Amino acid sequence: MLKSLHIGRYVSKPEDLRALSALLEALGFHRITAEDTRSTVFAAPVGLLSVNALPSEYPKEVLDHLKDVNRLIVLEVSNPDDVFSIAQKQKLKILMDSVSPKTGERSFSLALPGEIIVTVHGKPEELPAGMEGELKAEGKRFAIVVSRFNAFITERLLQGALDGLRRTGARSQDVEIMRVPGSFEIPAAARVLAESGKYDAVICLGCLLPGDTAHYDVIVNECARGIGQSAQETGVPHAFGVLTCETLEQAIDRAGLKMGNKGLEAALAAVEMASLKTVVGRWSSVVGKNKSKARSRKPPAKKRRS
């Protein structure tokens, strides 16, 4: 009886094998053998065997390739548009691209190295609507904890954070700034601010650069752990804007140059999370009220006769 199905495809050049393997991994295939220059085996969530007649409406170039079944791989995906973008980035030749007017399913064929043809088809998944916060800081209060160590970087992060809060509607009087000696002290200060109950979110800003000892690794781990623990235990959103860079150049790039300003990004994250907490809180209160009403409508339990 049948135990498994294995379909092999062959290419003549090692570089073609590497290119094909890179595409398959990008699509979500799972490599089940060690990387090899001669052979690689991949597994997919579902495997099917189909027998088909060649459709006459296909372009001649595609039909010529499909006549040689050893060149064909058919993939069903849940995100055809994303796969198409991956194919474009890898500069693969698009042989055919169409969308069904009835079902909305997209189908396209790619010419891969080694004269292999991949036909990709699928319909974009319709995801349920989810809850999310808004970038609106009106009526909310924010605390910013900023490290004085590496101040030439952290002050730039602070300016970025203040800019982000202003852009989303926060007032100057609703923003409190607390400076601490270094990044190691950020979690303790953030927790004090969060436990005060005065702020809707706390923004943590700092900059850590490695030196000649393991001091950097210790501080990085404790800083991240402390900020995360404070957020979880107080219920107040904490935005992580502490740079952990390998070089000074990387830190400068992330403080307003090539990589944007991570302080601004942290502020926007804090605004969104503060808004999300408000949305979830309202939803939870409505659910709680409905449950209370349901309980109140239940008939009283009958007393047992003695």
Residue pairs with C-beta under 8 A, 6 or more apart in sequence:
5 47
5 49
9 20
9 70
9 71
9 73
9 114
9 116
10 70
10 114
11 17
11 20
11 113
11 114
11 116
12 114
13 113
13 114
14 37
14 38
15 113
16 112
16 113
16 114
17 37
17 38
17 40
17 114
18 37
19 90
19 112
19 113
20 112
20 113
20 114
20 116
21 31
21 40
21 42
22 90
23 86
23 87
23 90
23 92
23 112
23 118
24 42
25 31
25 42
26 86
26 90
27 75
27 77
27 83
27 86
28 44
28 77
29 42
29 43
29 44
30 42
30 43
30 44
31 40
31 41
31 42
32 41
32 42
32 43
33 39
33 40
33 41
44 75
46 76
50 74
54 63
54 66
54 67
58 66
58 96
59 95
59 96
61 95
62 95
62 96
62 109
62 117
65 71
65 72
65 95
65 111
65 115
65 117
66 72
66 117
71 115
71 116
71 117
72 116
72 117
72 119
73 116
73 117
73 118
73 119
74 118
74 119
74 121
75 83
75 118
75 119
75 120
75 121
76 120
76 121
76 122
77 83
77 120
77 121
77 122
78 122
78 123
78 124
78 125
79 122
79 124
79 125
80 105
80 106
80 107
80 108
80 120
80 121
80 122
80 123
80 124
81 106
81 124
83 120
83 122
84 97
84 106
84 108
84 120
87 94
87 108
87 110
88 94
92 110
92 111
92 112
93 110
93 111
94 108
94 109
94 110
95 108
95 109
95 110
95 111
95 117
96 107
96 108
96 109
97 106
97 107
97 108
97 109
98 106
98 107
98 108
99 105
99 106
99 107
100 106
100 107
103 123
104 123
104 124
105 121
105 122
105 123
106 121
106 122
106 123
106 124
107 119
107 120
107 121
108 119
108 120
108 121
109 117
109 118
109 119
109 120
110 117
110 118
110 119
110 120
111 117
112 118
131 276
131 279
131 280
131 283
132 272
132 276
132 279
133 271
133 272
133 273
133 274
133 275
133 276
133 277
133 278
133 279
134 272
134 275
135 168
135 268
135 271
135 272
135 275
136 168
136 169
136 271
136 275
137 165
137 168
137 169
137 170
137 174
137 271
137 274
138 169
138 170
140 170
140 174
140 200
140 201
140 271
140 274
140 275
141 174
141 175
141 176
141 198
141 199
141 200
142 165
142 170
142 174
142 175
142 176
142 199
142 200
142 201
142 202
142 203
142 267
142 270
142 271
142 274
143 175
143 176
143 177
143 178
143 190
143 193
143 194
143 198
143 199
143 201
143 202
143 203
144 158
144 161
144 162
144 175
144 176
144 177
144 178
144 202
144 203
144 205
145 178
145 179
145 180
145 186
145 189
145 190
145 193
145 202
145 203
145 204
145 205
146 154
146 155
146 157
146 158
146 177
146 178
146 179
146 180
146 205
146 206
147 154
147 179
147 180
147 181
147 182
147 183
147 185
147 186
147 205
147 206
147 207
147 242
148 154
148 179
148 180
148 181
148 182
149 181
149 182
149 183
149 206
149 207
150 206
150 207
150 208
150 209
150 251
153 207
153 243
153 251
153 252
153 255
154 205
154 206
154 207
156 255
156 256
156 261
156 263
157 205
157 206
157 207
157 241
157 243
157 255
157 261
157 262
157 263
157 266
158 177
158 205
158 263
159 256
159 261
159 263
160 255
160 256
160 261
160 262
160 263
160 264
160 265
160 267
161 203
161 205
161 241
161 263
161 264
161 266
161 267
162 175
162 267
163 261
163 264
163 267
164 263
164 264
164 265
164 266
164 267
164 268
164 271
165 175
165 267
165 271
166 172
168 267
168 268
168 271
170 271
176 193
176 198
176 199
178 189
178 193
180 186
180 188
180 189
182 206
182 219
183 206
183 207
183 208
183 219
183 223
183 242
184 219
184 222
184 223
186 204
186 205
186 206
186 223
186 226
186 227
186 242
187 204
187 222
187 223
187 225
187 226
187 227
187 229
187 230
188 226
190 202
190 204
190 226
190 227
190 230
190 238
191 226
191 230
191 233
191 234
193 199
193 202
194 202
194 230
194 231
194 234
194 236
194 238
195 234
199 236
200 236
200 237
200 274
200 277
200 278
201 236
201 237
201 238
201 239
201 270
201 271
201 273
201 274
202 230
202 231
202 236
202 237
202 238
202 239
202 270
203 238
203 239
203 241
203 263
203 266
203 267
203 270
204 227
204 238
204 239
204 240
204 241
204 242
204 266
205 241
205 242
205 263
205 266
206 223
206 241
206 242
206 243
207 242
207 243
207 245
207 251
207 255
208 216
208 219
208 220
208 223
208 242
208 243
208 244
208 245
209 216
209 245
209 246
209 247
209 248
209 251
210 216
210 217
210 246
220 244
223 242
224 240
224 242
227 238
227 240
227 242
228 238
228 240
230 236
230 238
231 237
231 238
235 277
237 270
237 273
237 274
237 276
237 277
238 270
239 266
239 267
239 269
239 270
239 273
240 266
241 262
241 263
241 265
241 266
241 267
243 250
243 251
243 254
243 255
243 262
245 251
245 254
253 259
254 260
254 261
254 262
255 261
255 262
255 263
